[in-house]
Amino acid sequence: MMAIEWTTSPAARLDVNGTALEYACWGPSPGDAPTLVLLHEGLGSVAQWKDVPEALAAQTGMGVFAYSRAGYGGSDPVSLPRPLDYMTREAEDTLGAVLDAAGITQAVLLGHSDGATIATIYAGSISDMRVRGLVLLAPHFFTEPAGLAAIRAVGEAFRTGDLRARLAKYHANADVAFNGWHDAWTDPGFASWNVADAIDHLRIPVLAIQGREDPYGTLAQIAEVEERMYAPVETLILDGTGHAPHLEKADATLAAITEFCARLMRLEREGVALG
């Protein structure tokens, strides 16, 4: 029996630990196919994936499930400031409950930016046999001076430019969504943040994709994955691409994801160990 209604309705809500989270689904339900679970960036939401979920469902044949974390999109708000370990808390306290509530039985976690970090922490710290692979778009595992400078610049754009108005199209409370992310990353205590040890514990295949011109993270983030991984890892570096490869270079990014998922599912069918 499905735990939720498998629907693309933007009004759909999922109850997780007493918090209402907006969600949407595309393609086959978990009872009929594995599921790609989309974890958005630090300023993201369900709607900001745009047409990527529908395209992924069509190209991979998998179901696609996306949700907005608390404080984002149409989900319930959160109290600020966010704790500096908010990504670890999301991974350890919430993501598993989301998978339970959504009825996910076999999944590939696909995370962008903060979402990629959350996916890595989850797979590296929680023993969950439902999760068969990770797709990491523009992941970050430690702070870099250039990235922190870029975030401070975005703060100025939010205060003086049109960024707040643009975010308000996607978030019920743009101030909560923005300040929860920005104020954590620019807190002096965040400068030493580093969760790269989560990579050491991954035992499932990983596809890591990054734009060469990403202002928020250098290729050192991808090198960290390559150097620390014990399980199979594939990487794709896209020239002329910034922080959102799935939107900026959609064809190349979705093709790589589709091929990665097809290999995972073929190995599953053949009974080959993935980690």
C-alpha positions as CSV (number, residue, x, y, z in Angstrom):
1,M,0.0,0.0,0.0
2,M,1.3,3.4,-0.9
3,A,2.2,5.6,2.1
4,I,1.3,8.8,0.2
5,E,-0.6,9.8,-2.9
6,W,1.9,9.6,-5.8
7,T,1.1,13.0,-7.4
8,T,2.6,16.0,-9.1
9,S,0.2,18.3,-7.3
10,P,2.1,21.3,-5.8
11,A,-0.3,21.2,-2.9
12,A,0.7,17.7,-1.7
13,R,2.0,17.5,1.8
14,L,3.9,14.9,3.7
15,D,3.9,14.7,7.5
16,V,7.3,14.0,9.0
17,N,7.8,14.2,12.7
18,G,4.9,16.6,13.0
19,T,6.2,18.9,10.2
20,A,4.3,19.3,6.9
21,L,6.6,19.1,3.9
22,E,5.5,19.8,0.4
23,Y,6.4,17.1,-2.2
24,A,5.7,16.0,-5.7
25,C,6.3,12.8,-7.7
26,W,6.8,11.8,-11.3
27,G,6.9,8.5,-13.1
28,P,6.2,5.1,-11.6
29,S,5.5,4.7,-7.9
30,P,7.9,2.9,-5.5
31,G,6.0,-0.4,-6.0
32,D,6.7,-0.4,-9.7
33,A,10.3,0.9,-10.0
34,P,13.2,2.3,-8.0
35,T,13.0,6.0,-7.0
36,L,15.2,9.0,-7.6
37,V,14.9,11.1,-4.4
38,L,15.8,14.8,-5.1
39,L,17.4,16.8,-2.4
40,H,17.5,20.5,-3.2
41,E,20.2,23.2,-2.7
42,G,20.4,25.7,0.2
43,L,18.0,28.1,-1.5
44,G,16.0,25.5,-3.4
45,S,12.5,23.9,-3.3
46,V,10.4,21.4,-5.3
47,A,9.5,24.0,-7.9
48,Q,13.0,25.1,-8.4
49,W,13.9,21.8,-10.0
50,K,11.8,23.1,-12.9
51,D,11.4,20.4,-15.6
52,V,14.3,18.2,-14.4
53,P,12.2,15.7,-12.4
54,E,9.8,15.0,-15.4
55,A,12.8,14.6,-17.7
56,L,14.5,12.2,-15.3
57,A,11.5,10.1,-15.0
58,A,11.1,9.9,-18.8
59,Q,14.8,9.1,-19.4
60,T,15.5,6.7,-16.5
61,G,12.2,4.9,-16.2
62,M,12.5,5.4,-12.5
63,G,10.1,7.2,-10.2
64,V,11.1,10.7,-9.1
65,F,10.3,12.1,-5.6
66,A,11.1,15.7,-4.6
67,Y,10.3,17.5,-1.4
68,S,11.1,20.9,0.1
69,R,12.9,20.8,3.5
70,A,11.3,22.6,6.4
71,G,11.8,26.4,6.0
72,Y,11.7,26.1,2.2
73,G,9.0,26.3,-0.5
74,G,5.6,25.6,0.9
75,S,6.8,23.5,3.7
76,D,6.4,24.4,7.4
77,P,8.7,27.2,8.6
78,V,11.7,26.8,11.0
79,S,13.0,28.9,13.8
80,L,16.2,30.9,13.0
81,P,19.1,30.9,13.3
82,R,19.7,27.4,11.9
83,P,22.3,25.4,13.8
84,L,25.6,25.3,12.1
85,D,25.3,21.5,11.7
86,Y,21.9,21.8,10.0
87,M,22.9,19.6,7.1
88,T,24.0,16.8,9.5
89,R,20.8,17.1,11.4
90,E,18.7,17.0,8.3
91,A,20.5,13.8,7.2
92,E,20.4,12.1,10.6
93,D,17.0,13.2,11.9
94,T,14.8,13.8,8.9
95,L,15.8,12.2,5.6
96,G,15.1,8.6,6.7
97,A,11.7,9.6,8.1
98,V,10.9,11.2,4.7
99,L,11.8,8.0,2.9
100,D,9.6,6.0,5.3
101,A,6.6,8.4,4.9
102,A,6.9,8.4,1.1
103,G,7.0,4.6,1.0
104,I,10.4,4.5,-0.8
105,T,11.7,1.0,-1.0
106,Q,14.7,1.3,-3.4
107,A,16.3,4.6,-4.0
108,V,19.1,6.7,-5.6
109,L,19.6,9.9,-3.7
110,L,20.2,12.9,-6.1
111,G,21.4,16.0,-4.2
112,H,22.3,19.4,-5.4
113,S,24.7,21.6,-3.3
114,D,23.4,21.4,0.3
115,G,21.3,18.5,-0.8
116,A,24.4,16.6,-2.1
117,T,26.0,17.1,1.3
118,I,22.9,15.8,3.1
119,A,22.8,12.8,0.8
120,T,26.4,12.0,1.5
121,I,26.1,12.3,5.3
122,Y,23.0,10.1,5.2
123,A,24.6,7.3,3.2
124,G,27.8,7.6,5.1
125,S,26.3,7.5,8.6
126,I,22.9,5.6,8.3
127,S,22.8,1.9,7.4
128,D,19.8,2.0,4.9
129,M,19.8,-0.7,2.4
130,R,17.1,1.1,0.4
131,V,19.8,3.6,-0.9
132,R,21.6,2.0,-3.8
133,G,23.6,5.0,-5.1
134,L,24.3,8.7,-4.9
135,V,24.3,11.4,-7.6
136,L,26.0,14.5,-6.2
137,L,25.6,17.8,-8.1
138,A,28.0,20.6,-7.0
139,P,28.6,18.9,-3.6
140,H,30.5,20.6,-0.8
141,F,32.2,18.9,2.1
142,F,34.3,21.8,3.5
143,T,34.4,25.5,3.3
144,E,36.6,27.4,0.8
145,P,37.4,31.1,1.0
146,A,36.2,31.8,-2.5
147,G,32.9,30.1,-1.8
148,L,32.3,32.0,1.4
149,A,33.0,35.2,-0.4
150,A,30.5,34.3,-3.1
151,I,27.9,33.7,-0.4
152,R,28.6,37.0,1.3
153,A,28.1,38.7,-2.2
154,V,24.7,36.9,-2.5
155,G,23.8,38.4,0.9
156,E,24.3,41.8,-0.5
157,A,22.2,41.0,-3.6
158,F,19.4,39.8,-1.3
159,R,19.5,43.0,0.7
160,T,19.8,45.5,-2.1
161,G,18.8,43.8,-5.4
162,D,15.9,41.7,-6.7
163,L,17.0,38.3,-5.3
164,R,14.5,38.5,-2.5
165,A,11.6,39.1,-4.9
166,R,12.8,36.2,-7.1
167,L,13.0,33.8,-4.2
168,A,9.5,34.9,-3.0
169,K,8.1,33.3,-6.1
170,Y,9.2,29.9,-4.7
171,H,9.2,30.2,-0.9
172,A,6.3,31.0,1.4
173,N,8.8,33.0,3.5
174,A,11.8,34.1,1.5
175,D,13.5,35.7,4.5
176,V,13.5,32.4,6.4
177,A,14.7,30.4,3.4
178,F,17.5,32.8,2.6
179,N,18.7,33.9,6.1
180,G,18.6,30.3,7.4
181,W,21.2,29.3,4.7
182,H,23.2,32.6,4.4
183,D,23.6,33.3,8.1
184,A,24.8,29.8,8.9
185,W,27.4,29.8,6.1
186,T,28.7,33.3,7.0
187,D,28.8,32.7,10.7
188,P,32.5,32.8,11.8
189,G,32.1,29.4,13.5
190,F,31.2,27.9,10.1
191,A,34.7,28.6,8.6
192,S,36.0,25.3,10.0
193,W,33.0,23.2,8.9
194,N,34.1,19.9,7.3
195,V,32.1,16.8,6.8
196,A,34.4,15.0,4.3
197,D,34.8,12.1,6.7
198,A,31.3,11.0,5.6
199,I,32.8,10.0,2.3
200,D,35.0,7.4,4.0
201,H,32.0,5.4,5.0
202,L,30.2,5.3,1.6
203,R,29.8,1.7,0.3
204,I,27.6,2.5,-2.7
205,P,28.4,3.8,-6.2
206,V,28.6,7.6,-6.6
207,L,28.3,9.9,-9.6
208,A,29.7,13.4,-8.8
209,I,29.1,16.3,-11.2
210,Q,30.4,19.9,-11.0
211,G,30.7,22.9,-13.2
212,R,34.3,24.1,-13.7
213,E,33.1,27.7,-13.1
214,D,31.1,27.0,-9.9
215,P,31.6,30.1,-7.7
216,Y,30.6,28.2,-4.5
217,G,33.1,25.4,-4.7
218,T,36.3,24.4,-6.6
219,L,37.2,21.1,-8.1
220,A,38.8,20.2,-4.7
221,Q,35.4,19.1,-3.6
222,I,35.2,16.5,-6.4
223,A,38.8,15.5,-5.7
224,E,37.9,14.8,-2.1
225,V,35.3,12.3,-3.3
226,E,37.7,10.6,-5.7
227,E,40.5,10.4,-3.1
228,R,38.4,9.1,-0.2
229,M,36.0,6.7,-1.9
230,Y,36.2,3.0,-1.5
231,A,33.2,2.2,-3.6
232,P,33.0,2.9,-7.4
233,V,33.0,6.7,-8.2
234,E,32.4,8.4,-11.5
235,T,32.9,12.2,-12.1
236,L,31.8,14.6,-14.7
237,I,33.3,18.1,-14.9
238,L,31.4,20.5,-17.2
239,D,33.2,23.4,-18.8
240,G,31.4,26.8,-19.0
241,T,29.1,25.7,-16.1
242,G,28.4,27.2,-12.7
243,H,26.6,25.9,-9.7
244,A,23.6,24.3,-11.3
245,P,24.8,21.8,-13.9
246,H,21.3,20.2,-14.2
247,L,19.9,23.5,-15.4
248,E,22.9,25.0,-17.1
249,K,24.0,21.9,-19.0
250,A,20.8,19.8,-18.7
251,D,21.4,17.5,-21.7
252,A,24.9,16.4,-20.6
253,T,23.9,16.2,-16.9
254,L,20.8,14.2,-17.4
255,A,22.5,11.8,-19.9
256,A,25.2,11.1,-17.3
257,I,22.6,10.5,-14.6
258,T,20.5,8.2,-16.8
259,E,23.6,6.1,-17.7
260,F,24.6,5.9,-14.1
261,C,21.2,4.8,-13.0
262,A,20.9,2.3,-15.8
263,R,24.2,0.6,-14.8
264,L,23.0,0.5,-11.2
265,M,19.8,-1.1,-12.0
266,R,21.5,-3.6,-14.4
267,L,23.8,-4.6,-11.6
268,E,20.9,-5.0,-9.3
269,R,19.2,-7.3,-11.7
270,E,22.3,-9.4,-12.1
271,G,22.9,-9.6,-8.4
272,V,26.3,-7.9,-8.4
273,A,27.4,-6.3,-5.1
274,L,27.4,-2.5,-5.5
275,G,29.7,-1.5,-2.7
